């Protein structure tokens, strides 16, 4: 669960042929890997982009206004 708070917009790639997101997990518990999502994740990611329209690139996907990731992980 805490790996998701480390995700940045640069870690997400839209794969249009199969309608999914490719999520690069760089420092996960099992090391680097790319995760494939279901097609519904595209809508969720687009909603997050609308919620934080100025975020992108090197900004965090979840709770980008918290620079301390330990604090962000404790919010929920």
mmCIF file of the N, C-alpha and C atoms, coordinates in Angstrom:
data_MODEL
# 
_entry.id   MODEL 
# 
loop_
_atom_site.group_PDB 
_atom_site.id 
_atom_site.type_symbol 
_atom_site.label_atom_id 
_atom_site.label_alt_id 
_atom_site.label_comp_id 
_atom_site.label_asym_id 
_atom_site.label_entity_id 
_atom_site.label_seq_id 
_atom_site.pdbx_PDB_ins_code 
_atom_site.Cartn_x 
_atom_site.Cartn_y 
_atom_site.Cartn_z 
_atom_site.occupancy 
_atom_site.B_iso_or_equiv 
_atom_site.pdbx_formal_charge 
_atom_site.auth_seq_id 
_atom_site.auth_comp_id 
_atom_site.auth_asym_id 
_atom_site.auth_atom_id 
_atom_site.pdbx_PDB_model_num 
ATOM 1   N N  . UNK A 1 1  ? 0.819   -1.202 0.000   1.00 0.00 ? 1  UNK A N  1 
ATOM 2   C CA . UNK A 1 1  ? 0.000   0.000  0.000   1.00 0.00 ? 1  UNK A CA 1 
ATOM 3   C C  . UNK A 1 1  ? 0.859   1.261  0.000   1.00 0.00 ? 1  UNK A C  1 
ATOM 4   N N  . UNK A 1 2  ? 1.945   1.259  0.770   1.00 0.00 ? 2  UNK A N  1 
ATOM 5   C CA . UNK A 1 2  ? 2.758   2.467  0.839   1.00 0.00 ? 2  UNK A CA 1 
ATOM 6   C C  . UNK A 1 2  ? 3.516   2.721  -0.458  1.00 0.00 ? 2  UNK A C  1 
ATOM 7   N N  . UNK A 1 3  ? 3.695   1.687  -1.291  1.00 0.00 ? 3  UNK A N  1 
ATOM 8   C CA . UNK A 1 3  ? 4.360   1.893  -2.581  1.00 0.00 ? 3  UNK A CA 1 
ATOM 9   C C  . UNK A 1 3  ? 3.568   2.858  -3.454  1.00 0.00 ? 3  UNK A C  1 
ATOM 10  N N  . UNK A 1 4  ? 2.269   2.872  -3.309  1.00 0.00 ? 4  UNK A N  1 
ATOM 11  C CA . UNK A 1 4  ? 1.438   3.738  -4.148  1.00 0.00 ? 4  UNK A CA 1 
ATOM 12  C C  . UNK A 1 4  ? 1.681   5.217  -3.848  1.00 0.00 ? 4  UNK A C  1 
ATOM 13  N N  . UNK A 1 5  ? 2.068   5.553  -2.634  1.00 0.00 ? 5  UNK A N  1 
ATOM 14  C CA . UNK A 1 5  ? 2.328   6.950  -2.300  1.00 0.00 ? 5  UNK A CA 1 
ATOM 15  C C  . UNK A 1 5  ? 3.640   7.453  -2.894  1.00 0.00 ? 5  UNK A C  1 
ATOM 16  N N  . UNK A 1 6  ? 4.495   6.562  -3.362  1.00 0.00 ? 6  UNK A N  1 
ATOM 17  C CA . UNK A 1 6  ? 5.754   6.955  -3.984  1.00 0.00 ? 6  UNK A CA 1 
ATOM 18  C C  . UNK A 1 6  ? 5.617   7.137  -5.495  1.00 0.00 ? 6  UNK A C  1 
ATOM 19  N N  . UNK A 1 7  ? 4.469   6.803  -6.058  1.00 0.00 ? 7  UNK A N  1 
ATOM 20  C CA . UNK A 1 7  ? 4.280   6.909  -7.506  1.00 0.00 ? 7  UNK A CA 1 
ATOM 21  C C  . UNK A 1 7  ? 4.209   8.360  -7.949  1.00 0.00 ? 7  UNK A C  1 
ATOM 22  N N  . UNK A 1 8  ? 4.887   8.631  -9.062  1.00 0.00 ? 8  UNK A N  1 
ATOM 23  C CA . UNK A 1 8  ? 4.867   9.957  -9.666  1.00 0.00 ? 8  UNK A CA 1 
ATOM 24  C C  . UNK A 1 8  ? 4.261   9.843  -11.060 1.00 0.00 ? 8  UNK A C  1 
ATOM 25  N N  . UNK A 1 9  ? 3.870   10.966 -11.612 1.00 0.00 ? 9  UNK A N  1 
ATOM 26  C CA . UNK A 1 9  ? 3.247   10.957 -12.930 1.00 0.00 ? 9  UNK A CA 1 
ATOM 27  C C  . UNK A 1 9  ? 4.166   10.373 -14.001 1.00 0.00 ? 9  UNK A C  1 
ATOM 28  N N  . UNK A 1 10 ? 5.471   10.552 -13.844 1.00 0.00 ? 10 UNK A N  1 
ATOM 29  C CA . UNK A 1 10 ? 6.423   9.972  -14.794 1.00 0.00 ? 10 UNK A CA 1 
ATOM 30  C C  . UNK A 1 10 ? 6.421   8.442  -14.757 1.00 0.00 ? 10 UNK A C  1 
ATOM 31  N N  . UNK A 1 11 ? 5.875   7.859  -13.693 1.00 0.00 ? 11 UNK A N  1 
ATOM 32  C CA . UNK A 1 11 ? 5.831   6.406  -13.543 1.00 0.00 ? 11 UNK A CA 1 
ATOM 33  C C  . UNK A 1 11 ? 4.643   5.773  -14.261 1.00 0.00 ? 11 UNK A C  1 
ATOM 34  N N  . UNK A 1 12 ? 3.774   6.583  -14.831 1.00 0.00 ? 12 UNK A N  1 
ATOM 35  C CA . UNK A 1 12 ? 2.554   6.088  -15.466 1.00 0.00 ? 12 UNK A CA 1 
ATOM 36  C C  . UNK A 1 12 ? 2.653   6.263  -16.979 1.00 0.00 ? 12 UNK A C  1 
ATOM 37  N N  . UNK A 1 13 ? 2.325   5.201  -17.691 1.00 0.00 ? 13 UNK A N  1 
ATOM 38  C CA . UNK A 1 13 ? 2.281   5.266  -19.157 1.00 0.00 ? 13 UNK A CA 1 
ATOM 39  C C  . UNK A 1 13 ? 0.943   4.698  -19.612 1.00 0.00 ? 13 UNK A C  1 
ATOM 40  N N  . UNK A 1 14 ? 0.285   5.397  -20.510 1.00 0.00 ? 14 UNK A N  1 
ATOM 41  C CA . UNK A 1 14 ? -0.986  4.934  -21.066 1.00 0.00 ? 14 UNK A CA 1 
ATOM 42  C C  . UNK A 1 14 ? -0.697  4.044  -22.265 1.00 0.00 ? 14 UNK A C  1 
ATOM 43  N N  . UNK A 1 15 ? -1.204  2.837  -22.211 1.00 0.00 ? 15 UNK A N  1 
ATOM 44  C CA . UNK A 1 15 ? -1.025  1.888  -23.300 1.00 0.00 ? 15 UNK A CA 1 
ATOM 45  C C  . UNK A 1 15 ? -2.375  1.774  -23.985 1.00 0.00 ? 15 UNK A C  1 
ATOM 46  N N  . UNK A 1 16 ? -2.517  2.399  -25.158 1.00 0.00 ? 16 UNK A N  1 
ATOM 47  C CA . UNK A 1 16 ? -3.825  2.556  -25.794 1.00 0.00 ? 16 UNK A CA 1 
ATOM 48  C C  . UNK A 1 16 ? -4.311  1.310  -26.526 1.00 0.00 ? 16 UNK A C  1 
ATOM 49  N N  . UNK A 1 17 ? -3.407  0.485  -26.984 1.00 0.00 ? 17 UNK A N  1 
ATOM 50  C CA . UNK A 1 17 ? -3.830  -0.691 -27.744 1.00 0.00 ? 17 UNK A CA 1 
ATOM 51  C C  . UNK A 1 17 ? -4.701  -1.623 -26.906 1.00 0.00 ? 17 UNK A C  1 
ATOM 52  N N  . UNK A 1 18 ? -4.316  -1.831 -25.660 1.00 0.00 ? 18 UNK A N  1 
ATOM 53  C CA . UNK A 1 18 ? -5.081  -2.706 -24.769 1.00 0.00 ? 18 UNK A CA 1 
ATOM 54  C C  . UNK A 1 18 ? -5.825  -1.947 -23.671 1.00 0.00 ? 18 UNK A C  1 
ATOM 55  N N  . UNK A 1 19 ? -5.837  -0.620 -23.767 1.00 0.00 ? 19 UNK A N  1 
ATOM 56  C CA . UNK A 1 19 ? -6.532  0.253  -22.819 1.00 0.00 ? 19 UNK A CA 1 
ATOM 57  C C  . UNK A 1 19 ? -6.194  -0.106 -21.370 1.00 0.00 ? 19 UNK A C  1 
ATOM 58  N N  . UNK A 1 20 ? -4.996  0.253  -20.994 1.00 0.00 ? 20 UNK A N  1 
ATOM 59  C CA . UNK A 1 20 ? -4.520  0.008  -19.628 1.00 0.00 ? 20 UNK A CA 1 
ATOM 60  C C  . UNK A 1 20 ? -3.420  1.007  -19.307 1.00 0.00 ? 20 UNK A C  1 
ATOM 61  N N  . UNK A 1 21 ? -3.069  1.061  -18.043 1.00 0.00 ? 21 UNK A N  1 
ATOM 62  C CA . UNK A 1 21 ? -1.927  1.856  -17.610 1.00 0.00 ? 21 UNK A CA 1 
ATOM 63  C C  . UNK A 1 21 ? -0.769  0.913  -17.304 1.00 0.00 ? 21 UNK A C  1 
ATOM 64  N N  . UNK A 1 22 ? 0.414   1.350  -17.629 1.00 0.00 ? 22 UNK A N  1 
ATOM 65  C CA . UNK A 1 22 ? 1.625   0.637  -17.242 1.00 0.00 ? 22 UNK A CA 1 
ATOM 66  C C  . UNK A 1 22 ? 2.260   1.450  -16.122 1.00 0.00 ? 22 UNK A C  1 
ATOM 67  N N  . UNK A 1 23 ? 2.332   0.862  -14.958 1.00 0.00 ? 23 UNK A N  1 
ATOM 68  C CA . UNK A 1 23 ? 2.816   1.555  -13.769 1.00 0.00 ? 23 UNK A CA 1 
ATOM 69  C C  . UNK A 1 23 ? 4.205   1.025  -13.424 1.00 0.00 ? 23 UNK A C  1 
ATOM 70  N N  . UNK A 1 24 ? 5.198   1.905  -13.481 1.00 0.00 ? 24 UNK A N  1 
ATOM 71  C CA . UNK A 1 24 ? 6.567   1.532  -13.115 1.00 0.00 ? 24 UNK A CA 1 
ATOM 72  C C  . UNK A 1 24 ? 6.745   1.715  -11.620 1.00 0.00 ? 24 UNK A C  1 
ATOM 73  N N  . UNK A 1 25 ? 7.007   0.610  -10.943 1.00 0.00 ? 25 UNK A N  1 
ATOM 74  C CA . UNK A 1 25 ? 7.262   0.657  -9.503  1.00 0.00 ? 25 UNK A CA 1 
ATOM 75  C C  . UNK A 1 25 ? 8.767   0.540  -9.342  1.00 0.00 ? 25 UNK A C  1 
ATOM 76  N N  . UNK A 1 26 ? 9.380   1.647  -8.950  1.00 0.00 ? 26 UNK A N  1 
ATOM 77  C CA . UNK A 1 26 ? 10.839  1.735  -8.983  1.00 0.00 ? 26 UNK A CA 1 
ATOM 78  C C  . UNK A 1 26 ? 11.519  1.170  -7.741  1.00 0.00 ? 26 UNK A C  1 
ATOM 79  N N  . UNK A 1 27 ? 11.001  1.453  -6.585  1.00 0.00 ? 27 UNK A N  1 
ATOM 80  C CA . UNK A 1 27 ? 11.647  1.004  -5.352  1.00 0.00 ? 27 UNK A CA 1 
ATOM 81  C C  . UNK A 1 27 ? 10.674  0.192  -4.505  1.00 0.00 ? 27 UNK A C  1 
ATOM 82  N N  . UNK A 1 28 ? 10.088  -0.800 -5.095  1.00 0.00 ? 28 UNK A N  1 
ATOM 83  C CA . UNK A 1 28 ? 9.128   -1.630 -4.382  1.00 0.00 ? 28 UNK A CA 1 
ATOM 84  C C  . UNK A 1 28 ? 9.823   -2.646 -3.492  1.00 0.00 ? 28 UNK A C  1 
ATOM 85  N N  . UNK A 1 29 ? 9.041   -3.344 -2.713  1.00 0.00 ? 29 UNK A N  1 
ATOM 86  C CA . UNK A 1 29 ? 9.586   -4.357 -1.807  1.00 0.00 ? 29 UNK A CA 1 
ATOM 87  C C  . UNK A 1 29 ? 10.313  -5.462 -2.570  1.00 0.00 ? 29 UNK A C  1 
ATOM 88  N N  . UNK A 1 30 ? 9.853   -5.737 -3.791  1.00 0.00 ? 30 UNK A N  1 
ATOM 89  C CA . UNK A 1 30 ? 10.483  -6.788 -4.587  1.00 0.00 ? 30 UNK A CA 1 
ATOM 90  C C  . UNK A 1 30 ? 11.338  -6.213 -5.703  1.00 0.00 ? 30 UNK A C  1 
ATOM 91  N N  . UNK A 1 31 ? 11.689  -4.955 -5.609  1.00 0.00 ? 31 UNK A N  1 
ATOM 92  C CA . UNK A 1 31 ? 12.522  -4.314 -6.616  1.00 0.00 ? 31 UNK A CA 1 
ATOM 93  C C  . UNK A 1 31 ? 11.702  -3.673 -7.719  1.00 0.00 ? 31 UNK A C  1 
ATOM 94  N N  . UNK A 1 32 ? 12.356  -3.364 -8.818  1.00 0.00 ? 32 UNK A N  1 
ATOM 95  C CA . UNK A 1 32 ? 11.702  -2.702 -9.947  1.00 0.00 ? 32 UNK A CA 1 
ATOM 96  C C  . UNK A 1 32 ? 10.780  -3.683 -10.662 1.00 0.00 ? 32 UNK A C  1 
ATOM 97  N N  . UNK A 1 33 ? 9.600   -3.191 -11.036 1.00 0.00 ? 33 UNK A N  1 
ATOM 98  C CA . UNK A 1 33 ? 8.678   -3.981 -11.846 1.00 0.00 ? 33 UNK A CA 1 
ATOM 99  C C  . UNK A 1 33 ? 7.697   -3.047 -12.531 1.00 0.00 ? 33 UNK A C  1 
ATOM 100 N N  . UNK A 1 34 ? 7.056   -3.533 -13.560 1.00 0.00 ? 34 UNK A N  1 
ATOM 101 C CA . UNK A 1 34 ? 6.003   -2.789 -14.241 1.00 0.00 ? 34 UNK A CA 1 
ATOM 102 C C  . UNK A 1 34 ? 4.702   -3.543 -14.021 1.00 0.00 ? 34 UNK A C  1 
ATOM 103 N N  . UNK A 1 35 ? 3.710   -2.840 -13.513 1.00 0.00 ? 35 UNK A N  1 
ATOM 104 C CA . UNK A 1 35 ? 2.404   -3.436 -13.247 1.00 0.00 ? 35 UNK A CA 1 
ATOM 105 C C  . UNK A 1 35 ? 1.424   -2.992 -14.320 1.00 0.00 ? 35 UNK A C  1 
ATOM 106 N N  . UNK A 1 36 ? 0.592   -3.902 -14.752 1.00 0.00 ? 36 UNK A N  1 
ATOM 107 C CA . UNK A 1 36 ? -0.464  -3.610 -15.718 1.00 0.00 ? 36 UNK A CA 1 
ATOM 108 C C  . UNK A 1 36 ? -1.770  -3.435 -14.959 1.00 0.00 ? 36 UNK A C  1 
ATOM 109 N N  . UNK A 1 37 ? -2.537  -2.436 -15.340 1.00 0.00 ? 37 UNK A N  1 
ATOM 110 C CA . UNK A 1 37 ? -3.811  -2.203 -14.666 1.00 0.00 ? 37 UNK A CA 1 
ATOM 111 C C  . UNK A 1 37 ? -4.965  -2.686 -15.538 1.00 0.00 ? 37 UNK A C  1 
ATOM 112 N N  . UNK A 1 38 ? -6.127  -2.685 -14.961 1.00 0.00 ? 38 UNK A N  1 
ATOM 113 C CA . UNK A 1 38 ? -7.345  -2.921 -15.727 1.00 0.00 ? 38 UNK A CA 1 
ATOM 114 C C  . UNK A 1 38 ? -7.726  -1.610 -16.410 1.00 0.00 ? 38 UNK A C  1 
ATOM 115 N N  . UNK A 1 39 ? -8.601  -1.682 -17.385 1.00 0.00 ? 39 UNK A N  1 
ATOM 116 C CA . UNK A 1 39 ? -8.954  -0.487 -18.158 1.00 0.00 ? 39 UNK A CA 1 
ATOM 117 C C  . UNK A 1 39 ? -9.625  0.588  -17.297 1.00 0.00 ? 39 UNK A C  1 
ATOM 118 N N  . UNK A 1 40 ? -10.310 0.201  -16.234 1.00 0.00 ? 40 UNK A N  1 
ATOM 119 C CA . UNK A 1 40 ? -10.963 1.170  -15.352 1.00 0.00 ? 40 UNK A CA 1 
ATOM 120 C C  . UNK A 1 40 ? -9.992  2.109  -14.658 1.00 0.00 ? 40 UNK A C  1 
ATOM 121 N N  . UNK A 1 41 ? -8.735  1.724  -14.561 1.00 0.00 ? 41 UNK A N  1 
ATOM 122 C CA . UNK A 1 41 ? -7.739  2.575  -13.910 1.00 0.00 ? 41 UNK A CA 1 
ATOM 123 C C  . UNK A 1 41 ? -7.486  3.843  -14.714 1.00 0.00 ? 41 UNK A C  1 
ATOM 124 N N  . UNK A 1 42 ? -7.742  3.802  -16.007 1.00 0.00 ? 42 UNK A N  1 
ATOM 125 C CA . UNK A 1 42 ? -7.542  4.991  -16.841 1.00 0.00 ? 42 UNK A CA 1 
ATOM 126 C C  . UNK A 1 42 ? -8.473  6.109  -16.383 1.00 0.00 ? 42 UNK A C  1 
ATOM 127 N N  . UNK A 1 43 ? -9.735  5.781  -16.138 1.00 0.00 ? 43 UNK A N  1 
ATOM 128 C CA . UNK A 1 43 ? -10.696 6.788  -15.665 1.00 0.00 ? 43 UNK A CA 1 
ATOM 129 C C  . UNK A 1 43 ? -10.298 7.335  -14.305 1.00 0.00 ? 43 UNK A C  1 
ATOM 130 N N  . UNK A 1 44 ? -9.847  6.473  -13.419 1.00 0.00 ? 44 UNK A N  1 
ATOM 131 C CA . UNK A 1 44 ? -9.424  6.921  -12.093 1.00 0.00 ? 44 UNK A CA 1 
ATOM 132 C C  . UNK A 1 44 ? -8.216  7.849  -12.189 1.00 0.00 ? 44 UNK A C  1 
ATOM 133 N N  . UNK A 1 45 ? -7.274  7.513  -13.051 1.00 0.00 ? 45 UNK A N  1 
ATOM 134 C CA . UNK A 1 45 ? -6.086  8.356  -13.227 1.00 0.00 ? 45 UNK A CA 1 
ATOM 135 C C  . UNK A 1 45 ? -6.471  9.707  -13.832 1.00 0.00 ? 45 UNK A C  1 
ATOM 136 N N  . UNK A 1 46 ? -7.396  9.713  -14.756 1.00 0.00 ? 46 UNK A N  1 
ATOM 137 C CA . UNK A 1 46 ? -7.858  10.976 -15.342 1.00 0.00 ? 46 UNK A CA 1 
ATOM 138 C C  . UNK A 1 46 ? -8.561  11.845 -14.305 1.00 0.00 ? 46 UNK A C  1 
ATOM 139 N N  . UNK A 1 47 ? -9.313  11.233 -13.394 1.00 0.00 ? 47 UNK A N  1 
ATOM 140 C CA . UNK A 1 47 ? -9.960  12.004 -12.317 1.00 0.00 ? 47 UNK A CA 1 
ATOM 141 C C  . UNK A 1 47 ? -8.920  12.626 -11.391 1.00 0.00 ? 47 UNK A C  1 
ATOM 142 N N  . UNK A 1 48 ? -7.862  11.879 -11.092 1.00 0.00 ? 48 UNK A N  1 
ATOM 143 C CA . UNK A 1 48 ? -6.786  12.438 -10.265 1.00 0.00 ? 48 UNK A CA 1 
ATOM 144 C C  . UNK A 1 48 ? -6.109  13.610 -10.964 1.00 0.00 ? 48 UNK A C  1 
ATOM 145 N N  . UNK A 1 49 ? -5.932  13.499 -12.266 1.00 0.00 ? 49 UNK A N  1 
ATOM 146 C CA . UNK A 1 49 ? -5.331  14.612 -13.017 1.00 0.00 ? 49 UNK A CA 1 
ATOM 147 C C  . UNK A 1 49 ? -6.217  15.843 -12.993 1.00 0.00 ? 49 UNK A C  1 
ATOM 148 N N  . UNK A 1 50 ? -7.530  15.656 -13.017 1.00 0.00 ? 50 UNK A N  1 
ATOM 149 C CA . UNK A 1 50 ? -8.448  16.795 -12.933 1.00 0.00 ? 50 UNK A CA 1 
ATOM 150 C C  . UNK A 1 50 ? -8.442  17.408 -11.543 1.00 0.00 ? 50 UNK A C  1 
ATOM 151 N N  . UNK A 1 51 ? -8.271  16.582 -10.523 1.00 0.00 ? 51 UNK A N  1 
ATOM 152 C CA . UNK A 1 51 ? -8.258  17.072 -9.147  1.00 0.00 ? 51 UNK A CA 1 
ATOM 153 C C  . UNK A 1 51 ? -7.028  17.933 -8.872  1.00 0.00 ? 51 UNK A C  1 
ATOM 154 N N  . UNK A 1 52 ? -5.913  17.554 -9.483  1.00 0.00 ? 52 UNK A N  1 
ATOM 155 C CA . UNK A 1 52 ? -4.652  18.292 -9.316  1.00 0.00 ? 52 UNK A CA 1 
ATOM 156 C C  . UNK A 1 52 ? -4.134  18.686 -10.702 1.00 0.00 ? 52 UNK A C  1 
ATOM 157 N N  . UNK A 1 53 ? -4.748  19.689 -11.332 1.00 0.00 ? 53 UNK A N  1 
ATOM 158 C CA . UNK A 1 53 ? -4.399  20.010 -12.730 1.00 0.00 ? 53 UNK A CA 1 
ATOM 159 C C  . UNK A 1 53 ? -2.976  20.538 -12.923 1.00 0.00 ? 53 UNK A C  1 
ATOM 160 N N  . UNK A 1 54 ? -2.364  21.086 -11.899 1.00 0.00 ? 54 UNK A N  1 
ATOM 161 C CA . UNK A 1 54 ? -1.002  21.622 -12.034 1.00 0.00 ? 54 UNK A CA 1 
ATOM 162 C C  . UNK A 1 54 ? 0.068   20.563 -11.803 1.00 0.00 ? 54 UNK A C  1 
ATOM 163 N N  . UNK A 1 55 ? -0.333  19.383 -11.358 1.00 0.00 ? 55 UNK A N  1 
ATOM 164 C CA . UNK A 1 55 ? 0.630   18.315 -11.074 1.00 0.00 ? 55 UNK A CA 1 
ATOM 165 C C  . UNK A 1 55 ? 1.008   17.598 -12.361 1.00 0.00 ? 55 UNK A C  1 
ATOM 166 N N  . UNK A 1 56 ? 2.211   17.088 -12.393 1.00 0.00 ? 56 UNK A N  1 
ATOM 167 C CA . UNK A 1 56 ? 2.660   16.327 -13.546 1.00 0.00 ? 56 UNK A CA 1 
ATOM 168 C C  . UNK A 1 56 ? 4.130   16.012 -13.443 1.00 0.00 ? 56 UNK A C  1 
ATOM 169 N N  . UNK A 1 57 ? 4.596   15.136 -14.285 1.00 0.00 ? 57 UNK A N  1 
ATOM 170 C CA . UNK A 1 57 ? 6.010   14.804 -14.340 1.00 0.00 ? 57 UNK A CA 1 
ATOM 171 C C  . UNK A 1 57 ? 6.553   14.236 -13.060 1.00 0.00 ? 57 UNK A C  1 
ATOM 172 N N  . UNK A 1 58 ? 7.306   15.034 -12.341 1.00 0.00 ? 58 UNK A N  1 
ATOM 173 C CA . UNK A 1 58 ? 7.983   14.582 -11.127 1.00 0.00 ? 58 UNK A CA 1 
ATOM 174 C C  . UNK A 1 58 ? 7.127   14.750 -9.868  1.00 0.00 ? 58 UNK A C  1 
ATOM 175 N N  . UNK A 1 59 ? 5.861   15.137 -10.017 1.00 0.00 ? 59 UNK A N  1 
ATOM 176 C CA . UNK A 1 59 ? 4.965   15.292 -8.866  1.00 0.00 ? 59 UNK A CA 1 
ATOM 177 C C  . UNK A 1 59 ? 4.337   13.945 -8.503  1.00 0.00 ? 59 UNK A C  1 
ATOM 178 N N  . UNK A 1 60 ? 4.030   13.796 -7.227  1.00 0.00 ? 60 UNK A N  1 
ATOM 179 C CA . UNK A 1 60 ? 3.385   12.568 -6.761  1.00 0.00 ? 60 UNK A CA 1 
ATOM 180 C C  . UNK A 1 60 ? 1.949   12.505 -7.261  1.00 0.00 ? 60 UNK A C  1 
ATOM 181 N N  . UNK A 1 61 ? 1.463   11.306 -7.507  1.00 0.00 ? 61 UNK A N  1 
ATOM 182 C CA . UNK A 1 61 ? 0.098   11.119 -7.985  1.00 0.00 ? 61 UNK A CA 1 
ATOM 183 C C  . UNK A 1 61 ? -0.894  11.305 -6.840  1.00 0.00 ? 61 UNK A C  1 
ATOM 184 N N  . UNK A 1 62 ? -0.642  10.639 -5.732  1.00 0.00 ? 62 UNK A N  1 
ATOM 185 C CA . UNK A 1 62 ? -1.544  10.709 -4.593  1.00 0.00 ? 62 UNK A CA 1 
ATOM 186 C C  . UNK A 1 62 ? -1.041  11.737 -3.581  1.00 0.00 ? 62 UNK A C  1 
ATOM 187 N N  . UNK A 1 63 ? -1.907  12.646 -3.216  1.00 0.00 ? 63 UNK A N  1 
ATOM 188 C CA . UNK A 1 63 ? -1.608  13.691 -2.236  1.00 0.00 ? 63 UNK A CA 1 
ATOM 189 C C  . UNK A 1 63 ? -0.321  14.451 -2.580  1.00 0.00 ? 63 UNK A C  1 
ATOM 190 N N  . UNK A 1 64 ? -0.266  15.074 -3.752  1.00 0.00 ? 64 UNK A N  1 
ATOM 191 C CA . UNK A 1 64 ? 0.980   15.743 -4.173  1.00 0.00 ? 64 UNK A CA 1 
ATOM 192 C C  . UNK A 1 64 ? 1.364   16.937 -3.315  1.00 0.00 ? 64 UNK A C  1 
ATOM 193 N N  . UNK A 1 65 ? 0.420   17.506 -2.575  1.00 0.00 ? 65 UNK A N  1 
ATOM 194 C CA . UNK A 1 65 ? 0.736   18.670 -1.750  1.00 0.00 ? 65 UNK A CA 1 
ATOM 195 C C  . UNK A 1 65 ? 1.484   18.288 -0.472  1.00 0.00 ? 65 UNK A C  1 
ATOM 196 N N  . UNK A 1 66 ? 1.581   16.997 -0.154  1.00 0.00 ? 66 UNK A N  1 
ATOM 197 C CA . UNK A 1 66 ? 2.374   16.536 0.986   1.00 0.00 ? 66 UNK A CA 1 
ATOM 198 C C  . UNK A 1 66 ? 3.754   16.130 0.474   1.00 0.00 ? 66 UNK A C  1 
ATOM 199 N N  . UNK A 1 67 ? 4.768   16.897 0.824   1.00 0.00 ? 67 UNK A N  1 
ATOM 200 C CA . UNK A 1 67 ? 6.112   16.548 0.373   1.00 0.00 ? 67 UNK A CA 1 
ATOM 201 C C  . UNK A 1 67 ? 6.697   15.416 1.200   1.00 0.00 ? 67 UNK A C  1 
ATOM 202 N N  . UNK A 1 68 ? 6.240   15.268 2.430   1.00 0.00 ? 68 UNK A N  1 
ATOM 203 C CA . UNK A 1 68 ? 6.701   14.186 3.286   1.00 0.00 ? 68 UNK A CA 1 
ATOM 204 C C  . UNK A 1 68 ? 5.839   12.961 3.006   1.00 0.00 ? 68 UNK A C  1 
ATOM 205 N N  . UNK A 1 69 ? 6.401   11.955 2.396   1.00 0.00 ? 69 UNK A N  1 
ATOM 206 C CA . UNK A 1 69 ? 5.647   10.765 1.993   1.00 0.00 ? 69 UNK A CA 1 
ATOM 207 C C  . UNK A 1 69 ? 5.193   9.938  3.191   1.00 0.00 ? 69 UNK A C  1 
ATOM 208 N N  . UNK A 1 70 ? 5.927   9.977  4.299   1.00 0.00 ? 70 UNK A N  1 
ATOM 209 C CA . UNK A 1 70 ? 5.483   9.257  5.488   1.00 0.00 ? 70 UNK A CA 1 
ATOM 210 C C  . UNK A 1 70 ? 4.195   9.874  6.022   1.00 0.00 ? 70 UNK A C  1 
ATOM 211 N N  . UNK A 1 71 ? 4.099   11.185 5.975   1.00 0.00 ? 71 UNK A N  1 
ATOM 212 C CA . UNK A 1 71 ? 2.866   11.858 6.393   1.00 0.00 ? 71 UNK A CA 1 
ATOM 213 C C  . UNK A 1 71 ? 1.729   11.518 5.446   1.00 0.00 ? 71 UNK A C  1 
ATOM 214 N N  . UNK A 1 72 ? 1.997   11.532 4.163   1.00 0.00 ? 72 UNK A N  1 
ATOM 215 C CA . UNK A 1 72 ? 0.964   11.215 3.170   1.00 0.00 ? 72 UNK A CA 1 
ATOM 216 C C  . UNK A 1 72 ? 0.431   9.811  3.358   1.00 0.00 ? 72 UNK A C  1 
ATOM 217 N N  . UNK A 1 73 ? 1.308   8.862  3.676   1.00 0.00 ? 73 UNK A N  1 
ATOM 218 C CA . UNK A 1 73 ? 0.882   7.482  3.871   1.00 0.00 ? 73 UNK A CA 1 
ATOM 219 C C  . UNK A 1 73 ? 0.037   7.305  5.126   1.00 0.00 ? 73 UNK A C  1 
ATOM 220 N N  . UNK A 1 74 ? 0.188   8.203  6.107   1.00 0.00 ? 74 UNK A N  1 
ATOM 221 C CA . UNK A 1 74 ? -0.587  8.101  7.347   1.00 0.00 ? 74 UNK A CA 1 
ATOM 222 C C  . UNK A 1 74 ? -1.961  8.757  7.260   1.00 0.00 ? 74 UNK A C  1 
ATOM 223 N N  . UNK A 1 75 ? -2.240  9.473  6.189   1.00 0.00 ? 75 UNK A N  1 
ATOM 224 C CA . UNK A 1 75 ? -3.506  10.184 6.057   1.00 0.00 ? 75 UNK A CA 1 
ATOM 225 C C  . UNK A 1 75 ? -4.667  9.207  6.031   1.00 0.00 ? 75 UNK A C  1 
ATOM 226 N N  . UNK A 1 76 ? -4.514  8.104  5.336   1.00 0.00 ? 76 UNK A N  1 
ATOM 227 C CA . UNK A 1 76 ? -5.616  7.155  5.213   1.00 0.00 ? 76 UNK A CA 1 
ATOM 228 C C  . UNK A 1 76 ? -5.376  5.940  6.008   1.00 0.00 ? 76 UNK A C  1 
# 
